[in-house]
Amino acid sequence: MRGMAVPRCPICQRSVAAVEPKVLPFCSDRCRQVDLGRWLGGDYRIPVRTDDEDEDGDGAVRRPDER
């Protein structure tokens, strides 16, 4: 099948087309552990907005249930 994208390991970029399902989306347990170490080490971060951030710049801070 020409033109189909081959899934790649997010750590080492190797093909993951023929790997064990327990390590997906990684190519190996090693890459899975490297990724976990990056999360635990703080290399990956999910941005979080604090409650006191002014979202629209009007100076008013609203509760989540207010519009």
Secondary structure, 3 states (H helix, E strand, C coil): CCCCCCCECCCCCCECCCCCHHHCCCCCHHHHHHHHHHHHCCCCCCCCCCCCCCCCCCCCCCCCCCC
